[in-house]
Amino acid sequence: MKFKGLAFHYYLMLLPGYIWLVMFSIVPLFGILIAFEDYQPVLGVLHSDWVGLENFRYMFMLNDSKVIFFNTVFIAVMKIIANLIVPVAFALMLHELRLAVFKRWVQTLVYLPHFLSWVILSGIIIDVLSYTGPINNILSSFGVEPTLFMGKPTLFPFLVVGSDVWKEFGFNTIIYLAALTSINPSLYEAAALDGANRWQRLKNVTLPGISPTIFLLLILSLGNVLNAGFDQVFNLYNPLVYSSGDIVDTWVYREGLLKLQYGLATAVGLLKSVVGFILITCSYYLANRFTNYRIF
């Protein structure tokens, strides 16, 4: 009886989470029907005209759909690569530092951007890179013509990736620092006795020691191939860079909420969700296969 009472209290503790899950994740799935309808808000979901796969056919006929899917995949893949390389390199550099006080200060400084929203950070980035901002002022002092950085389609994707790395690399470094602490110190001592220098110890002890963590995070990140970051792009982009900066989420927002093409926007969003689910499933299968990582 005590066990049953204890279990009941556990379920009661989980109840708010289940209610939140049902209300905000399960119930809204009813709206998927809009992707197969000529949805009219006045008629509602149940009484709008059923058009089947017409919204999906129209989506693939649009040139915009090819552009937004390419931009989404390109930006997301660049983010995955950059957010893997930079945190690993930074963690290795911090690991080599011997001044504990300086190391803590550096860690604190690079963690801070993670806790700021993109509304704040995008305002800082736009001001810094504006036509009359400090970057252009510095370039002008060297005789370089000012550049409208945020208005150049060729530069915008790289600015998105660079700003995302700036915001997140300090926080992502924590994972690799934790992995570095799990390496047996006797391995470094043995390598030093064998005459290995610092670079050789890094190459033959440190990197192999954290390679399972790197590989695991790389596999799990495959599920984010179609998530290029709505908050970031929405706060940074403008009509001048739609050709290279418009992603699936921002396009769905404009088409669905601003242009009132609810059926088309829902169809694009549904396609993204289905592909994302397949990618996440594949990534967890690969993680279980190669790194023995399991959720259940």
Phi and psi restraints in degrees (value plus and minus 20) as a CYANA .aco file:
   2 LYS   PHI     -83.9   -43.9
   2 LYS   PSI     -60.8   -20.8
   3 PHE   PHI     -82.8   -42.8
   3 PHE   PSI     -62.1   -22.1
   4 LYS   PHI     -85.2   -45.2
   4 LYS   PSI     -60.2   -20.2
   5 GLY   PHI     -84.3   -44.3
   5 GLY   PSI     -59.7   -19.7
   6 LEU   PHI     -85.3   -45.3
   6 LEU   PSI     -62.5   -22.5
   7 ALA   PHI     -83.2   -43.2
   7 ALA   PSI     -58.6   -18.6
   8 PHE   PHI     -80.6   -40.6
   8 PHE   PSI     -61.8   -21.8
   9 HIS   PHI     -86.8   -46.8
   9 HIS   PSI     -54.3   -14.3
  10 TYR   PHI     -84.0   -44.0
  10 TYR   PSI     -64.9   -24.9
  11 TYR   PHI     -84.1   -44.1
  11 TYR   PSI     -56.6   -16.6
  12 LEU   PHI     -85.3   -45.3
  12 LEU   PSI     -56.5   -16.5
  13 MET   PHI     -86.7   -46.7
  13 MET   PSI     -54.4   -14.4
  14 LEU   PHI     -99.8   -59.8
  14 LEU   PSI     -34.6     5.4
  15 LEU   PHI     -75.5   -35.5
  15 LEU   PSI     -67.3   -27.3
  16 PRO   PHI     -78.6   -38.6
  16 PRO   PSI     -58.2   -18.2
  17 GLY   PHI     -85.3   -45.3
  17 GLY   PSI     -60.2   -20.2
  18 TYR   PHI     -86.4   -46.4
  18 TYR   PSI     -60.2   -20.2
  19 ILE   PHI     -82.1   -42.1
  19 ILE   PSI     -64.6   -24.6
  20 TRP   PHI     -81.1   -41.1
  20 TRP   PSI     -63.0   -23.0
  21 LEU   PHI     -81.9   -41.9
  21 LEU   PSI     -65.2   -25.2
  22 VAL   PHI     -87.0   -47.0
  22 VAL   PSI     -66.1   -26.1
  23 MET   PHI     -89.7   -49.7
  23 MET   PSI     -56.1   -16.1
  24 PHE   PHI    -128.4   -88.4
  24 PHE   PSI     -29.1    10.9
  25 SER   PHI    -143.0  -103.0
  25 SER   PSI     -53.0   -13.0
  26 ILE   PHI    -113.2   -73.2
  26 ILE   PSI     -72.2   -32.2
  27 VAL   PHI     -78.5   -38.5
  27 VAL   PSI     -62.9   -22.9
  28 PRO   PHI     -83.5   -43.5
  28 PRO   PSI     -35.1     4.9
  29 LEU   PHI     -82.0   -42.0
  29 LEU   PSI     -40.6    -0.6
  30 PHE   PHI     -78.7   -38.7
  30 PHE   PSI     -48.6    -8.6
  31 GLY   PHI     -90.2   -50.2
  31 GLY   PSI     -27.7    12.3
  32 ILE   PHI     -79.0   -39.0
  32 ILE   PSI     -48.1    -8.1
  33 LEU   PHI     -76.9   -36.9
  33 LEU   PSI     -47.9    -7.9
  34 ILE   PHI     -80.6   -40.6
  34 ILE   PSI     -49.7    -9.7
  35 ALA   PHI     -84.5   -44.5
  35 ALA   PSI     -39.5     0.5
  36 PHE   PHI    -131.2   -91.2
  36 PHE   PSI      -4.0    36.0
  37 GLU   PHI    -149.9  -109.9
  37 GLU   PSI     139.3   179.3
  38 ASP   PHI    -109.2   -69.2
  38 ASP   PSI      60.2   100.2
  39 TYR   PHI     -89.6   -49.6
  39 TYR   PSI     110.1   150.1
  40 GLN   PHI    -142.3  -102.3
  40 GLN   PSI      98.7   138.7
  41 PRO   PHI     -74.2   -34.2
  41 PRO   PSI     -52.6   -12.6
  42 VAL   PHI     -86.0   -46.0
  42 VAL   PSI     -56.9   -16.9
  43 LEU   PHI    -104.0   -64.0
  43 LEU   PSI     -47.2    -7.2
  44 GLY   PHI      66.1   106.1
  44 GLY   PSI     155.7   195.7
  45 VAL   PHI     -88.5   -48.5
  45 VAL   PSI     -59.1   -19.1
  46 LEU   PHI     -98.1   -58.1
  46 LEU   PSI     -38.7     1.3
  47 HIS   PHI    -137.3   -97.3
  47 HIS   PSI     -19.3    20.7
  48 SER   PHI     -93.3   -53.3
  48 SER   PSI     135.3   175.3
  49 ASP   PHI     -87.1   -47.1
  49 ASP   PSI     113.1   153.1
  50 TRP   PHI    -102.4   -62.4
  50 TRP   PSI     105.1   145.1
  51 VAL   PHI    -138.3   -98.3
  51 VAL   PSI     -17.2    22.8
  52 GLY   PHI      45.9    85.9
  52 GLY   PSI    -146.2  -106.2
  53 LEU   PHI    -114.0   -74.0
  53 LEU   PSI      -5.1    34.9
  54 GLU   PHI     -81.5   -41.5
  54 GLU   PSI     -59.6   -19.6
  55 ASN   PHI     -83.3   -43.3
  55 ASN   PSI     -56.4   -16.4
  56 PHE   PHI     -90.3   -50.3
  56 PHE   PSI     -60.0   -20.0
  57 ARG   PHI     -82.1   -42.1
  57 ARG   PSI     -64.8   -24.8
  58 TYR   PHI     -84.2   -44.2
  58 TYR   PSI     -56.3   -16.3
  59 MET   PHI     -81.2   -41.2
  59 MET   PSI     -64.4   -24.4
  60 PHE   PHI     -93.6   -53.6
  60 PHE   PSI     -37.2     2.8
  61 MET   PHI    -100.0   -60.0
  61 MET   PSI     -41.8    -1.8
  62 LEU   PHI     -97.1   -57.1
  62 LEU   PSI     117.6   157.6
  63 ASN   PHI     -88.3   -48.3
  63 ASN   PSI     -50.1   -10.1
  64 ASP   PHI     -79.8   -39.8
  64 ASP   PSI     -56.5   -16.5
  65 SER   PHI     -84.5   -44.5
  65 SER   PSI     -58.8   -18.8
  66 LYS   PHI     -86.1   -46.1
  66 LYS   PSI     -60.6   -20.6
  67 VAL   PHI     -85.7   -45.7
  67 VAL   PSI     -66.8   -26.8
  68 ILE   PHI     -89.1   -49.1
  68 ILE   PSI     -56.4   -16.4
  69 PHE   PHI     -89.2   -49.2
  69 PHE   PSI     -58.5   -18.5
  70 PHE   PHI     -84.6   -44.6
  70 PHE   PSI     -66.7   -26.7
  71 ASN   PHI     -80.2   -40.2
  71 ASN   PSI     -61.6   -21.6
  72 THR   PHI     -82.6   -42.6
  72 THR   PSI     -68.8   -28.8
  73 VAL   PHI     -85.8   -45.8
  73 VAL   PSI     -62.2   -22.2
  74 PHE   PHI     -82.6   -42.6
  74 PHE   PSI     -69.7   -29.7
  75 ILE   PHI     -85.4   -45.4
  75 ILE   PSI     -62.6   -22.6
  76 ALA   PHI     -85.5   -45.5
  76 ALA   PSI     -62.2   -22.2
  77 VAL   PHI     -86.7   -46.7
  77 VAL   PSI     -60.7   -20.7
  78 MET   PHI     -82.4   -42.4
  78 MET   PSI     -58.7   -18.7
  79 LYS   PHI     -84.9   -44.9
  79 LYS   PSI     -62.2   -22.2
  80 ILE   PHI     -80.9   -40.9
  80 ILE   PSI     -65.5   -25.5
  81 ILE   PHI     -85.4   -45.4
  81 ILE   PSI     -69.0   -29.0
  82 ALA   PHI     -85.9   -45.9
  82 ALA   PSI     -59.5   -19.5
  83 ASN   PHI     -97.3   -57.3
  83 ASN   PSI     -21.0    19.0
  84 LEU   PHI    -118.0   -78.0
  84 LEU   PSI     -65.8   -25.8
  85 ILE   PHI     -91.5   -51.5
  85 ILE   PSI     -69.1   -29.1
  86 VAL   PHI     -83.8   -43.8
  86 VAL   PSI     -69.0   -29.0
  87 PRO   PHI     -81.9   -41.9
  87 PRO   PSI     -57.0   -17.0
  88 VAL   PHI     -83.8   -43.8
  88 VAL   PSI     -67.5   -27.5
  89 ALA   PHI     -82.6   -42.6
  89 ALA   PSI     -62.0   -22.0
  90 PHE   PHI     -87.3   -47.3
  90 PHE   PSI     -59.5   -19.5
  91 ALA   PHI     -83.4   -43.4
  91 ALA   PSI     -59.1   -19.1
  92 LEU   PHI     -85.3   -45.3
  92 LEU   PSI     -59.2   -19.2
  93 MET   PHI     -87.5   -47.5
  93 MET   PSI     -62.5   -22.5
  94 LEU   PHI     -83.8   -43.8
  94 LEU   PSI     -56.9   -16.9
  95 HIS   PHI     -83.3   -43.3
  95 HIS   PSI     -49.1    -9.1
  96 GLU   PHI    -103.2   -63.2
  96 GLU   PSI     -32.6     7.4
  97 LEU   PHI     -91.1   -51.1
  97 LEU   PSI     122.5   162.5
  98 ARG   PHI    -127.6   -87.6
  98 ARG   PSI     -37.7     2.3
  99 LEU   PHI    -103.5   -63.5
  99 LEU   PSI      83.6   123.6
 100 ALA   PHI     -83.4   -43.4
 100 ALA   PSI     -59.0   -19.0
 101 VAL   PHI     -85.0   -45.0
 101 VAL   PSI     -67.7   -27.7
 102 PHE   PHI     -82.8   -42.8
 102 PHE   PSI     -57.7   -17.7
 103 LYS   PHI     -82.5   -42.5
 103 LYS   PSI     -63.0   -23.0
 104 ARG   PHI     -85.9   -45.9
 104 ARG   PSI     -59.4   -19.4
 105 TRP   PHI     -83.0   -43.0
 105 TRP   PSI     -64.3   -24.3
 106 VAL   PHI     -83.0   -43.0
 106 VAL   PSI     -64.2   -24.2
 107 GLN   PHI     -79.5   -39.5
 107 GLN   PSI     -63.9   -23.9
 108 THR   PHI     -82.4   -42.4
 108 THR   PSI     -63.1   -23.1
 109 LEU   PHI     -84.7   -44.7
 109 LEU   PSI     -62.2   -22.2
 110 VAL   PHI     -99.0   -59.0
 110 VAL   PSI     -38.9     1.1
 111 TYR   PHI     -96.3   -56.3
 111 TYR   PSI     -48.3    -8.3
 112 LEU   PHI     -75.2   -35.2
 112 LEU   PSI     -65.6   -25.6
 113 PRO   PHI     -78.2   -38.2
 113 PRO   PSI     -47.0    -7.0
 114 HIS   PHI     -81.0   -41.0
 114 HIS   PSI     -51.3   -11.3
 115 PHE   PHI    -110.1   -70.1
 115 PHE   PSI     -17.0    23.0
 116 LEU   PHI    -121.7   -81.7
 116 LEU   PSI     123.2   163.2
 117 SER   PHI     -96.2   -56.2
 117 SER   PSI     142.2   182.2
 118 TRP   PHI     -89.1   -49.1
 118 TRP   PSI     -41.0    -1.0
 119 VAL   PHI     -82.3   -42.3
 119 VAL   PSI     -62.9   -22.9
 120 ILE   PHI     -93.0   -53.0
 120 ILE   PSI     -69.5   -29.5
 121 LEU   PHI     -86.3   -46.3
 121 LEU   PSI     -57.1   -17.1
 122 SER   PHI     -85.0   -45.0
 122 SER   PSI     -57.1   -17.1
 123 GLY   PHI     -82.8   -42.8
 123 GLY   PSI     -60.4   -20.4
 124 ILE   PHI     -84.5   -44.5
 124 ILE   PSI     -66.1   -26.1
 125 ILE   PHI     -83.5   -43.5
 125 ILE   PSI     -64.2   -24.2
 126 ILE   PHI     -83.5   -43.5
 126 ILE   PSI     -61.4   -21.4
 127 ASP   PHI     -85.9   -45.9
 127 ASP   PSI     -62.3   -22.3
 128 VAL   PHI     -86.1   -46.1
 128 VAL   PSI     -57.5   -17.5
 129 LEU   PHI    -117.7   -77.7
 129 LEU   PSI     -12.9    27.1
 130 SER   PHI     -86.7   -46.7
 130 SER   PSI     149.5   189.5
 131 TYR   PHI     -82.5   -42.5
 131 TYR   PSI     -50.8   -10.8
 132 THR   PHI    -130.2   -90.2
 132 THR   PSI      -1.5    38.5
 133 GLY   PHI     -99.3   -59.3
 133 GLY   PSI     156.7   196.7
 134 PRO   PHI     -82.6   -42.6
 134 PRO   PSI     -54.6   -14.6
 135 ILE   PHI     -83.9   -43.9
 135 ILE   PSI     -66.8   -26.8
 136 ASN   PHI     -88.2   -48.2
 136 ASN   PSI     -51.2   -11.2
 137 ASN   PHI     -86.0   -46.0
 137 ASN   PSI     -60.4   -20.4
 138 ILE   PHI     -85.4   -45.4
 138 ILE   PSI     -63.5   -23.5
 139 LEU   PHI     -84.7   -44.7
 139 LEU   PSI     -57.2   -17.2
 140 SER   PHI     -84.9   -44.9
 140 SER   PSI     -52.6   -12.6
 141 SER   PHI     -86.2   -46.2
 141 SER   PSI     -39.4     0.6
 142 PHE   PHI    -120.2   -80.2
 142 PHE   PSI      -9.5    30.5
 143 GLY   PHI      65.1   105.1
 143 GLY   PSI      -6.9    33.1
 144 VAL   PHI    -113.2   -73.2
 144 VAL   PSI     115.0   155.0
 145 GLU   PHI     -85.5   -45.5
 145 GLU   PSI     118.6   158.6
 146 PRO   PHI     -78.5   -38.5
 146 PRO   PSI     125.5   165.5
 147 THR   PHI    -142.9  -102.9
 147 THR   PSI     118.1   158.1
 148 LEU   PHI    -106.2   -66.2
 148 LEU   PSI      63.2   103.2
 149 PHE   PHI     -78.1   -38.1
 149 PHE   PSI     -65.1   -25.1
 150 MET   PHI     -96.9   -56.9
 150 MET   PSI     -20.6    19.4
 151 GLY   PHI    -132.6   -92.6
 151 GLY   PSI     -11.5    28.5
 152 LYS   PHI    -122.3   -82.3
 152 LYS   PSI      94.4   134.4
 153 PRO   PHI     -80.0   -40.0
 153 PRO   PSI     -52.1   -12.1
 154 THR   PHI     -91.1   -51.1
 154 THR   PSI     -46.9    -6.9
 155 LEU   PHI    -112.9   -72.9
 155 LEU   PSI     -47.6    -7.6
 156 PHE   PHI     -77.7   -37.7
 156 PHE   PSI     -67.5   -27.5
 157 PRO   PHI     -77.5   -37.5
 157 PRO   PSI     -57.0   -17.0
 158 PHE   PHI     -93.6   -53.6
 158 PHE   PSI     -51.0   -11.0
 159 LEU   PHI     -87.4   -47.4
 159 LEU   PSI     -57.6   -17.6
 160 VAL   PHI     -83.5   -43.5
 160 VAL   PSI     -66.9   -26.9
 161 VAL   PHI     -85.1   -45.1
 161 VAL   PSI     -64.9   -24.9
 162 GLY   PHI     -82.7   -42.7
 162 GLY   PSI     -62.4   -22.4
 163 SER   PHI     -89.3   -49.3
 163 SER   PSI     -53.1   -13.1
 164 ASP   PHI     -87.1   -47.1
 164 ASP   PSI     -60.0   -20.0
 165 VAL   PHI     -83.9   -43.9
 165 VAL   PSI     -63.5   -23.5
 166 TRP   PHI     -78.0   -38.0
 166 TRP   PSI     -59.3   -19.3
 167 LYS   PHI     -94.6   -54.6
 167 LYS   PSI     -57.6   -17.6
 168 GLU   PHI    -129.2   -89.2
 168 GLU   PSI     -35.6     4.4
 169 PHE   PHI     -86.5   -46.5
 169 PHE   PSI     -52.6   -12.6
 170 GLY   PHI     -84.8   -44.8
 170 GLY   PSI     -61.8   -21.8
 171 PHE   PHI     -90.5   -50.5
 171 PHE   PSI     -59.6   -19.6
 172 ASN   PHI     -86.8   -46.8
 172 ASN   PSI     -43.8    -3.8
 173 THR   PHI     -82.9   -42.9
 173 THR   PSI     -47.5    -7.5
 174 ILE   PHI     -75.8   -35.8
 174 ILE   PSI     -60.9   -20.9
 175 ILE   PHI     -82.3   -42.3
 175 ILE   PSI     -64.2   -24.2
 176 TYR   PHI     -94.7   -54.7
 176 TYR   PSI     -51.7   -11.7
 177 LEU   PHI     -84.8   -44.8
 177 LEU   PSI     -58.4   -18.4
 178 ALA   PHI     -84.5   -44.5
 178 ALA   PSI     -59.5   -19.5
 179 ALA   PHI     -86.0   -46.0
 179 ALA   PSI     -55.3   -15.3
 180 LEU   PHI     -86.7   -46.7
 180 LEU   PSI     -54.3   -14.3
 181 THR   PHI     -89.8   -49.8
 181 THR   PSI     -37.5     2.5
 182 SER   PHI    -103.5   -63.5
 182 SER   PSI     -27.0    13.0
 183 ILE   PHI     -95.9   -55.9
 183 ILE   PSI     111.6   151.6
 184 ASN   PHI     -84.6   -44.6
 184 ASN   PSI     100.6   140.6
 185 PRO   PHI     -79.4   -39.4
 185 PRO   PSI     -44.5    -4.5
 186 SER   PHI     -84.5   -44.5
 186 SER   PSI     -44.4    -4.4
 187 LEU   PHI     -86.2   -46.2
 187 LEU   PSI     -59.1   -19.1
 188 TYR   PHI     -87.4   -47.4
 188 TYR   PSI     -59.8   -19.8
 189 GLU   PHI     -84.3   -44.3
 189 GLU   PSI     -61.7   -21.7
 190 ALA   PHI     -85.5   -45.5
 190 ALA   PSI     -60.3   -20.3
 191 ALA   PHI     -85.6   -45.6
 191 ALA   PSI     -58.5   -18.5
 192 ALA   PHI     -86.3   -46.3
 192 ALA   PSI     -58.3   -18.3
 193 LEU   PHI     -85.7   -45.7
 193 LEU   PSI     -49.4    -9.4
 194 ASP   PHI    -101.2   -61.2
 194 ASP   PSI     -19.6    20.4
 195 GLY   PHI      71.4   111.4
 195 GLY   PSI      -6.8    33.2
 196 ALA   PHI     -94.4   -54.4
 196 ALA   PSI     113.6   153.6
 197 ASN   PHI    -102.2   -62.2
 197 ASN   PSI    -198.1  -158.1
 198 ARG   PHI     -81.7   -41.7
 198 ARG   PSI     -62.0   -22.0
 199 TRP   PHI     -85.0   -45.0
 199 TRP   PSI     -60.1   -20.1
 200 GLN   PHI     -87.9   -47.9
 200 GLN   PSI     -56.9   -16.9
 201 ARG   PHI     -86.4   -46.4
 201 ARG   PSI     -58.2   -18.2
 202 LEU   PHI     -82.9   -42.9
 202 LEU   PSI     -64.1   -24.1
 203 LYS   PHI     -92.1   -52.1
 203 LYS   PSI     -59.2   -19.2
 204 ASN   PHI    -122.5   -82.5
 204 ASN   PSI     -34.3     5.7
 205 VAL   PHI    -138.6   -98.6
 205 VAL   PSI     -74.0   -34.0
 206 THR   PHI     -87.8   -47.8
 206 THR   PSI     -74.3   -34.3
 207 LEU   PHI     -81.7   -41.7
 207 LEU   PSI     -66.3   -26.3
 208 PRO   PHI     -81.4   -41.4
 208 PRO   PSI     -49.6    -9.6
 209 GLY   PHI     -88.9   -48.9
 209 GLY   PSI     -52.5   -12.5
 210 ILE   PHI    -124.3   -84.3
 210 ILE   PSI     -19.3    20.7
 211 SER   PHI     -81.0   -41.0
 211 SER   PSI     -56.7   -16.7
 212 PRO   PHI     -81.1   -41.1
 212 PRO   PSI     -58.8   -18.8
 213 THR   PHI     -85.9   -45.9
 213 THR   PSI     -63.3   -23.3
 214 ILE   PHI     -80.9   -40.9
 214 ILE   PSI     -66.0   -26.0
 215 PHE   PHI     -84.6   -44.6
 215 PHE   PSI     -61.3   -21.3
 216 LEU   PHI     -82.4   -42.4
 216 LEU   PSI     -68.0   -28.0
 217 LEU   PHI     -85.9   -45.9
 217 LEU   PSI     -53.9   -13.9
 218 LEU   PHI     -84.5   -44.5
 218 LEU   PSI     -63.7   -23.7
 219 ILE   PHI     -85.2   -45.2
 219 ILE   PSI     -65.7   -25.7
 220 LEU   PHI     -85.8   -45.8
 220 LEU   PSI     -46.9    -6.9
 221 SER   PHI     -94.3   -54.3
 221 SER   PSI     -31.4     8.6
 222 LEU   PHI     -82.5   -42.5
 222 LEU   PSI     -47.0    -7.0
 223 GLY   PHI     -88.9   -48.9
 223 GLY   PSI     -30.5     9.5
 224 ASN   PHI    -121.5   -81.5
 224 ASN   PSI      -2.4    37.6
 225 VAL   PHI     -82.1   -42.1
 225 VAL   PSI     -49.4    -9.4
 226 LEU   PHI    -123.3   -83.3
 226 LEU   PSI      -6.6    33.4
 227 ASN   PHI    -133.0   -93.0
 227 ASN   PSI      73.6   113.6
 228 ALA   PHI    -111.8   -71.8
 228 ALA   PSI     -22.8    17.2
 229 GLY   PHI      77.5   117.5
 229 GLY   PSI      67.3   107.3
 230 PHE   PHI     -82.4   -42.4
 230 PHE   PSI     -68.3   -28.3
 231 ASP   PHI     -76.4   -36.4
 231 ASP   PSI     -65.2   -25.2
 232 GLN   PHI     -87.4   -47.4
 232 GLN   PSI     -73.5   -33.5
 233 VAL   PHI     -84.2   -44.2
 233 VAL   PSI     -61.3   -21.3
 234 PHE   PHI     -80.5   -40.5
 234 PHE   PSI     -56.9   -16.9
 235 ASN   PHI    -103.2   -63.2
 235 ASN   PSI     -34.9     5.1
 236 LEU   PHI    -125.4   -85.4
 236 LEU   PSI     -51.8   -11.8
 237 TYR   PHI    -102.8   -62.8
 237 TYR   PSI     150.1   190.1
 238 ASN   PHI    -173.6  -133.6
 238 ASN   PSI     147.6   187.6
 239 PRO   PHI     -76.2   -36.2
 239 PRO   PSI     -43.4    -3.4
 240 LEU   PHI     -87.5   -47.5
 240 LEU   PSI     -43.0    -3.0
 241 VAL   PHI    -137.5   -97.5
 241 VAL   PSI       0.1    40.1
 242 TYR   PHI     -78.9   -38.9
 242 TYR   PSI     -53.9   -13.9
 243 SER   PHI     -84.3   -44.3
 243 SER   PSI     -46.7    -6.7
 244 SER   PHI    -142.7  -102.7
 244 SER   PSI     -32.9     7.1
 245 GLY   PHI    -133.8   -93.8
 245 GLY   PSI     -30.7     9.3
 246 ASP   PHI     -96.1   -56.1
 246 ASP   PSI     104.2   144.2
 247 ILE   PHI    -133.9   -93.9
 247 ILE   PSI     157.2   197.2
 248 VAL   PHI     -78.1   -38.1
 248 VAL   PSI     -66.4   -26.4
 249 ASP   PHI     -85.2   -45.2
 249 ASP   PSI     -62.5   -22.5
 250 THR   PHI     -90.7   -50.7
 250 THR   PSI     -55.8   -15.8
 251 TRP   PHI     -86.3   -46.3
 251 TRP   PSI     -63.3   -23.3
 252 VAL   PHI     -81.6   -41.6
 252 VAL   PSI     -59.6   -19.6
 253 TYR   PHI     -81.1   -41.1
 253 TYR   PSI     -66.6   -26.6
 254 ARG   PHI     -88.9   -48.9
 254 ARG   PSI     -66.2   -26.2
 255 GLU   PHI     -89.7   -49.7
 255 GLU   PSI     -59.8   -19.8
 256 GLY   PHI    -100.7   -60.7
 256 GLY   PSI     -66.1   -26.1
 257 LEU   PHI    -114.9   -74.9
 257 LEU   PSI     -52.1   -12.1
 258 LEU   PHI    -113.1   -73.1
 258 LEU   PSI     -60.4   -20.4
 259 LYS   PHI    -118.1   -78.1
 259 LYS   PSI     -22.4    17.6
 260 LEU   PHI      42.5    82.5
 260 LEU   PSI       8.0    48.0
 261 GLN   PHI    -114.2   -74.2
 261 GLN   PSI      53.8    93.8
 262 TYR   PHI     -84.4   -44.4
 262 TYR   PSI     -63.3   -23.3
 263 GLY   PHI     -84.0   -44.0
 263 GLY   PSI     -65.9   -25.9
 264 LEU   PHI     -84.3   -44.3
 264 LEU   PSI     -65.7   -25.7
 265 ALA   PHI     -83.1   -43.1
 265 ALA   PSI     -59.5   -19.5
 266 THR   PHI     -87.1   -47.1
 266 THR   PSI     -56.4   -16.4
 267 ALA   PHI     -84.0   -44.0
 267 ALA   PSI     -63.4   -23.4
 268 VAL   PHI     -85.1   -45.1
 268 VAL   PSI     -64.3   -24.3
 269 GLY   PHI     -83.2   -43.2
 269 GLY   PSI     -58.1   -18.1
 270 LEU   PHI     -86.5   -46.5
 270 LEU   PSI     -62.8   -22.8
 271 LEU   PHI     -80.0   -40.0
 271 LEU   PSI     -63.3   -23.3
 272 LYS   PHI     -81.8   -41.8
 272 LYS   PSI     -61.8   -21.8
 273 SER   PHI     -85.3   -45.3
 273 SER   PSI     -60.5   -20.5
 274 VAL   PHI     -85.6   -45.6
 274 VAL   PSI     -66.3   -26.3
 275 VAL   PHI     -83.6   -43.6
 275 VAL   PSI     -61.3   -21.3
 276 GLY   PHI     -82.1   -42.1
 276 GLY   PSI     -59.7   -19.7
 277 PHE   PHI     -83.8   -43.8
 277 PHE   PSI     -61.2   -21.2
 278 ILE   PHI     -84.0   -44.0
 278 ILE   PSI     -62.1   -22.1
 279 LEU   PHI     -85.5   -45.5
 279 LEU   PSI     -61.3   -21.3
 280 ILE   PHI     -84.2   -44.2
 280 ILE   PSI     -62.2   -22.2
 281 THR   PHI     -81.2   -41.2
 281 THR   PSI     -64.3   -24.3
 282 CYS   PHI     -84.7   -44.7
 282 CYS   PSI     -59.5   -19.5
 283 SER   PHI     -85.8   -45.8
 283 SER   PSI     -59.3   -19.3
 284 TYR   PHI     -91.5   -51.5
 284 TYR   PSI     -52.3   -12.3
 285 TYR   PHI     -84.9   -44.9
 285 TYR   PSI     -64.8   -24.8
 286 LEU   PHI     -85.4   -45.4
 286 LEU   PSI     -58.8   -18.8
 287 ALA   PHI     -83.4   -43.4
 287 ALA   PSI     -59.4   -19.4
 288 ASN   PHI     -89.5   -49.5
 288 ASN   PSI     -56.1   -16.1
 289 ARG   PHI     -91.8   -51.8
 289 ARG   PSI     -62.5   -22.5
 290 PHE   PHI    -123.2   -83.2
 290 PHE   PSI     -44.2    -4.2
 291 THR   PHI    -143.3  -103.3
 291 THR   PSI     -14.9    25.1
 292 ASN   PHI      38.4    78.4
 292 ASN   PSI      15.4    55.4
 293 TYR   PHI    -113.8   -73.8
 293 TYR   PSI     108.5   148.5
 294 ARG   PHI    -155.4  -115.4
 294 ARG   PSI     124.6   164.6
 295 ILE   PHI    -112.3   -72.3
 295 ILE   PSI     -62.2   -22.2
